[in-house]
Amino acid sequence: MDLKKGLPFSEDNKYTVGSFRQYSQAFSRDYDYKFARSTACPLLRNEIEYWNLIQNYKYDVSVDYAADLAASKYGSQFPVSSGFNLGTLFSQKDSLFQFISRKTQHVNGVTFPWVYFGTLFSSFCWHVEDNFLYALNYQHQGAPKTWYFLPQDQCEAFQAFLKSTYQRKNKMVQELTLQINPIELLKAGLKVYKAYQRPGETVVNFPKCFHAGFNNGFNVNEAVNLAAPDWLPFGQESVRLFRVGKLK
Ligand SMILES: O=C(O)CCC(=O)C(=O)O
């Protein structure tokens, strides 16, 4: 399914963190009330509802997602004293990002984290990381994030599946609007894994692993890329694919 492309998060201070939390919590409350949703098994209930909304166009639902907020501008959620801090990952031993210039070569969302404030059903569509980098995503607080992953060895099979099924697949993957029910992928013979990420948990995406998912309510996450030495062949491959126009 081709989801509507998200609009850039407005810089006009429409929300503070507090007002976004209120908006997001009210959205969950109102949604449950309006559709008289049972409170049993909320994660499964949300998952069924999510795919039903996407595939059957049951209702036109749109939610705000404060995504891709540069931690360098809006602030990180990690305490400065924290031993585990995605904001300092780039400088750690074995990170190849330690060799880039801190002043001129930092890229928000790649070498320095992005912060995300989620709402029920806010989504991230199927994608791999830029240049097939590793990605680490830490949940600070709030409702679980539902993740779907394809292992590295499924990357080519997934792309072949997209090519045979979706005409506009390159544009949709590039614009992060391609959402596909994992059941469809399983039926096509692909291996798909699911995880619920809860506060205090880190999800690590390995190079060339496609992933997608959605949020189950208000939550706060922070994510950054990582270039470990074993990423180098993947980086080289991504550059080669860019050159021949097979990666955008
Ligand atoms: O939570 C999100 O919206 C993005 C998650 C993601 O794709 C990542 O951290 O790599």
The ligand as a MOL file (V3000), in Angstrom:
LIG
                    3D

  0  0  0     0  0            999 V3000
M  V30 BEGIN CTAB
M  V30 COUNTS 10 9 0 0 0
M  V30 BEGIN ATOM
M  V30 1 O 10.6300 4.7890 14.5610 0
M  V30 2 C 10.7240 5.2470 13.4350 0
M  V30 3 O 9.8640 5.9860 12.9520 0
M  V30 4 C 11.9080 4.9070 12.5820 0
M  V30 5 C 12.5490 3.6380 12.9880 0
M  V30 6 C 13.6670 3.2380 12.0520 0
M  V30 7 O 13.4380 2.9290 10.9100 0
M  V30 8 C 15.0200 3.1950 12.5540 0
M  V30 9 O 15.2950 3.6070 13.6850 0
M  V30 10 O 15.9040 2.7270 11.7780 0
M  V30 END ATOM
M  V30 BEGIN BOND
M  V30 1 2 1 2
M  V30 2 1 2 3
M  V30 3 1 2 4
M  V30 4 1 4 5
M  V30 5 1 5 6
M  V30 6 2 6 7
M  V30 7 1 6 8
M  V30 8 2 8 9
M  V30 9 1 8 10
M  V30 END BOND
M  V30 END CTAB
M  END
